[in-house]
């Protein structure tokens, strides 16, 4: 991806959200009961192969939201980040946002509990261990630990092909 496209991606996924918060902050502060809702992504908390720029833009958005949550708490402004597909869950998100004390992170969807569990109990390192372990390490079939993402994106095959290519060169 060209740097121009990366910049455009960050413009949409991060800088637009920052600009919107900055523009509306006086109204949010005056309301004494405001909500900021961010559409995050699982890509911001787990390493999806071949999506480094997108992943980084969403991780930056998540960090921005986490910081805003702390900074704006004294003003009774709640910041909610959703890292789920938005179309089927908008009603649930709105219900959560309208609560007096909404959760900081809203997890939903059929398998959201898996992501919540990994994020809550294993942290970022858990995603790396579970999804991307052993792309290039040499292990026997018995202790093979290819992660889900490695298999889904064919990274083990790619590593094997590259190793064969280097040997024959």
Residue pairs with C-beta under 8 A, 6 or more apart in sequence:
1 9
1 53
5 53
6 53
9 53
9 54
9 57
10 53
10 57
10 60
12 57
13 54
13 57
13 58
13 60
13 61
14 57
14 60
14 61
14 64
17 38
17 61
17 64
18 64
21 28
21 36
21 68
27 34
28 34
28 36
28 72
28 75
28 77
29 75
29 77
32 75
32 76
33 76
34 75
34 76
34 77
34 78
35 77
35 78
35 79
35 80
35 97
35 98
35 102
36 65
36 68
36 72
36 77
36 78
36 79
36 80
37 80
37 81
37 82
37 93
37 97
38 61
38 62
38 64
38 65
38 79
38 80
38 81
38 82
39 82
39 86
40 58
40 61
40 62
40 65
40 81
40 82
40 83
41 54
41 58
41 83
42 48
42 83
42 84
42 115
43 51
43 54
43 55
43 58
43 59
44 55
44 57
44 58
44 59
44 60
44 61
44 62
44 83
45 59
45 62
45 83
45 115
45 119
45 124
45 127
46 115
46 118
46 127
46 131
46 149
47 55
47 127
47 128
47 131
47 132
47 149
48 54
48 55
48 149
49 132
49 149
49 150
49 153
49 155
50 153
58 83
61 81
62 81
62 83
65 79
65 81
66 79
66 81
66 104
68 77
68 79
69 78
69 79
69 104
72 79
78 97
78 101
78 102
78 104
79 104
80 93
80 96
80 97
80 102
80 103
80 104
80 105
80 106
81 104
81 105
81 106
82 89
82 93
82 105
82 106
82 108
83 105
83 107
83 115
84 106
84 107
84 108
84 109
84 112
85 109
86 93
88 109
89 108
89 109
92 106
92 108
93 106
93 108
96 102
96 103
96 106
105 116
107 113
107 115
107 116
118 126
118 127
118 130
119 126
119 127
122 129
122 130
129 147
130 147
130 148
131 147
131 148
131 149
131 150
132 147
132 149
132 150
132 155
133 145
133 146
133 147
133 150
134 144
134 145
134 146
134 147
134 150
134 156
135 146
135 147
135 150
135 155
135 156
135 159
136 159
136 163
139 145
146 156
149 155
150 156
